[in-house]
């Protein structure tokens, strides 16, 4: 196995700083997303409890509509969380491939660019789903405020 000198390791460490910061930032995003997901689940459980106490009538229709909104939100949050986790995974793979390429003296520039690009696309997808979920949650608030 080939060895790598400290002087050639330093630039690789410098290159890996970007993906490490990306992992940290997306980790905070995942914390936000999972907190929203947990609150949404708690709200779903509360609505389900209200349904069991609600006599049949117009109140039941509104509760069903709210639960439908929560299901749409849950789907979007699941997508957003999954894509954010894929971003973190790809950033970690990027760092690993970067070090392996340096250690084995391989030219893997195209592979590194592809890994980074797919990671960024996953992050963009996560953000789009998150933005959509926020819009739907505002719909739910408007719906809640119009309850009789």
N, C-alpha and C positions, 0 to 999 in steps of 0.2 A: 504494500500500500504506500502511496506517495504521502509525503509530509508537506505541510504548508507552513511557510515562515510567518512570523509575527508581522513583518512589514507588508506581506501580501494579504494577511487576514484583516488588517485595519480597514482597507477600502470595502471589503465585503461586509464588515460590521456596520460601516457607514451606510452602505446600500440597504441594509436590513432595517435601519431605523424607521424608514417610511412605512413599511408593512407592520412594524411593531406598533407604531402610533395609530395606524388604521385599526389594528386589533383592539387597542384600548378605546378608541372612539366608538367603534361599533359595539363593543362591550357595554358602554354606557347606553347606547341606543337600545340594545337588547334588554337592559334593565328597565328602561322606560316602557318598551313594548310588553314585556312580561307583566309589569305592574298594571298596565291598561287591561291586559288580558284577564288578570286576576280580578280586577274590579268589575269587568264585564261579566265574568262568571258569577261573582257574588250578586250582581244585579239580576242575573238570570234566575238564580235560586230564590231571590226575594220575590220576583214576579211569579214564579211557580207557586210559592207559598200563598201569594195573593189570589192566584187562580183557584186554589183549593177552598178559599174562604169566600169567593165571589159567587153569588147566585147567578144562574144563567141569565143573560141579558146583554145590554149594551156594554157593560163594564168588561165582560169577557172578550168581546171583539177588540177592545182597545188593548187589553193585556196580550192577546194573541198577536196583535200588530207590533207591540213593543218587543215581544219575544222574537218575532220575525226579523226586526231590525237588529237585535242582538246577535242572531244567527249570522246575518250578513257581516256584522262587525267581527265576529269570531273567525269567520272564514278569511277575511282580509288580514286580521292580526296573525293568523296562522301562516299565511303566505309571507307576510312581512318578517315575522320571526324566523321562518325557515330560510328565506333569502339572506337575511342578516347573518345567520349562523353559517350559511354557505360562504359568505364573504369572509368571515373570520377563518374558516377552514382553508379557503384558497390563499389567504394571506400567510397562514402558517406553512402551507405547502410551498408557496413562493419562497419563503425564507429557507426552507429545507433544500429546495432545488438550487437556490443560489449558492448555498454552502457546498452542496455536493458537486455542482459544476466547478466551483473553485478548487475543491479538494482533488477532483479527478481530472482537472484541466480540460473540461469539455466546453464547447461553444453551444450553449443552450439559450441564446438570446431570444430566439423566436418562441420557444416554449415559455420562457419567463414572461414575455410580453403577452402571450395568450392567457396564461394563468392570471396575470394582473388584470387584463381586459375583462375576462369572464367574472372575476371578483368585483370589478367596478360595475358591470352590468347587473350582477346580483344585488349590489348595494342600491343602484338606481331603481330596480324593481321593488326592493324593500321599501324605499322611500315613497314610491308611487302608491303602493298598497297602504302605507301608513297615512299618507295625505288623504286618500279616499276614505279610510276608516274614520279619520277625524271629521270629514264632511258628513258621513253617515251618523256619527255620534251627535253632531249638531242638529241633524234631522230629528234624532231621538229626543233631544232636549226640547226642541220646538213642539214635538208631539206631546211630550209630558206636560208642557206648559198650557196646552190647549185642552187638557183633560177636564171634564166637568166635575 
